[in-house]
Amino acid sequence: MMTITEKRSVIDCIFERVTSKIWSNFLYFPENWDAVELAQYIADKFQEESIFLNRDTPRKKAYKNDCLVFNL
């Protein structure tokens, strides 16, 4: 079980990794991209960080259930 502080630290690390990836490619974004493409790009970068990506495990099922039950 993780403490609140540990959870915050993990979240901060994930945001830092994703933010770093996004900013490292920022100058290469096509000029015609607007909020729609940028939002999708950001979502894609977070998706790449997913541990459950392309996995169907009991833990993933439990995670989805928790999100449903706790309205997350």
DRENDO-215531 format. One record per atom (N, C-alpha, C): x, y, z. Coordinates in steps of 0.001 Angstrom, whole numbers, padded with zeros to 6 digits, always signed. Example, Ala and Ser with C-alpha at 12.3 -4.5 7.8 and 13.67 -1.06 7.14 Angstrom:
% DRENDO-215531
+013190-005690+007800+012300-004500+007800+013200-003300+007800+012850-002250+007080+013670-001060+007140+012900+000030+007870
***
This chain:
% DRENDO-215531
+000845-001178+000000+000000+000000+000000+000892+001244+000000+000537+002212-000822+001320+003440-000928+000706+004546-000072+001580+005372+000452+001108+006541+001199+000657+007613+000201-000026+008613+000726-000458+009739-000123+000765+010410-000751+001803+010576+000015+003028+011212-000484+003648+010390-001600+003692+009080-001442+004239+008211-002485+003392+008274-003761+002072+008299-003597+001182+008411-004759+001420+009724-005495+001548+010805-004733+001818+012108-005350+003136+012090-006112+004128+011439-005548+005436+011349-006185+005353+010583-007503+004627+009484-007507+004462+008695-008737+003751+009530-009800+002681+010219-009404+001946+011061-010344+002845+012154-010906+003625+012803-010032+004552+013840-010484+005558+013286-011489+006078+012101-011231+007054+011480-012139+006432+011182-013511+005220+010677-013504+004536+010385-014768+004323+011678-015558+003825+012718-014877+003614+013997-015553+004929+014552-016093+005995+014432-015331+007298+014929-015786+007784+014190-017026+007639+012851-017035+008059+012075-018208+007265+012479-019441+005950+012565-019300+005099+012908-020441+005377+014338-020900+005464+015258-019962+005736+016646-020312+007069+016779-021035+008065+016068-020572+009377+016095-021215+009301+015596-022656+008575+014503-022879+008409+013971-024244+007708+014984-025144+006666+015605-024620+005899+016566-025415+006759+017764-025778+007434+018352-024789+008246+019536-025063+009433+019228-025967+009962+018007-025894+011105+017675-026753+010714+017617-028230+009435+017417-028503+008963+017370-029892+008198+018620-030312+008048+019558-029414+007207+020732-029646+007544+021471-030935+008812+021669-031212+009212+022432-032395+008907+021708-033706+008595+020426-033626+008318+019641-034830+006822+019483-035111+005974+020033-034244+004534+019927-034470+004171+020658-035764+003318+020059-036572+002884+020745-037800+002199+022072-037478+002414+023056-038344+001846+024389-038117+000330+024383-038113-000284+023435-038827-001742+023424-038924-002418+022771-037715-001643+022236-036768-002250+021649-035566-002860+022738-034707-004065+022455-034217-004678+023355-033251-005021+022551-032002-005954+023029-031200-006260+022389-029918-006675+020927-030067-007346+020583-031163-007814+019202-031360-006631+018250-031493-005708+018559-032384-004537+017697-032587-003625+017705-031364-003466+018850-030751-002611+018925-029560-003183+018094-028417-004490+018167-028218-005121+017369-027162-004956+015884-027436-005109+015486-028699-004948+014073-029045-003502+013625-028840-002555+014474-029229-001135+014156-029053-000808+013951-027575-001318+014850-026732-001086+014736-025293-001707+013446-024767-002927+013144-025186-003588+011903-024768-002776+010688-025209-002251+010730-026425-001434+009617-026935-000176+009424-026102+000459+010508-025695+001677+010400-024889+001369+009788-023523+000241+010166-022935-000145+009550-021670-000491+008076-021878-001137+007762-022986-001476+006370-023288-000208+005515-023386+000843+006080-023953+002118+005364-024066+002701+005018-022698+002362+005787-021685+002844+005534-020331+002052+004441-019613+000963+004000-020231+000081+003030-019583+000756+001681-019401+000717+001195-018192+001267-000122-017877+000348-001205-018419-000940-000894-018504-001928-001874-018945-002063-001947-020463-001322-001143-021181-001445-001091-022631-001386-002494-023243-002405-002819-023995-002507-004108-024692-002436-005316-023762-002871-005153-022556-002900-006272-021612-004307-006421-021059-004720-007641-020883-006011-007896-020252-005736-008826-019080-005481-008232-017931-005087-008986-016748-006115-008808-015641-006078-009663-014646-006976-009474-013502-006776-008107-012829-005548-007648-012773-005291-006352-012147-005915-005217-012957-005865-005320-014287-006497-004307-015133-008010-004324-014931-008580-005515-014835-010015-005632-014603-010395-005012-013259-009575-005261-012242-009825-004690-010922-009718-003166-010973-008745-002685-011719-008567-001236-011889-009814-000620-012525-010277-001227-013612-011473-000711-014294-012686-000737-013364-012800-001793-012578-013897-001887-011627-013800-000776-010579-012605-000546-010046-012416+000536-009068-012824+001877-009654-012428+002144-010903-012788+003405-011545-014305+003545-011663-014967+002448-011965-016415+002455-012088-017075+002676-010730-016652+001882-009738-017241+001941-008416-017028+003294-007748-015821+003849-007891-015494+005106-007234-015732+006333-008123-016355+006085-009294-016705+007156-010220-015499+008043-010554-014388+007395-010901-013148+008123-011221-013054+008402-012710
***
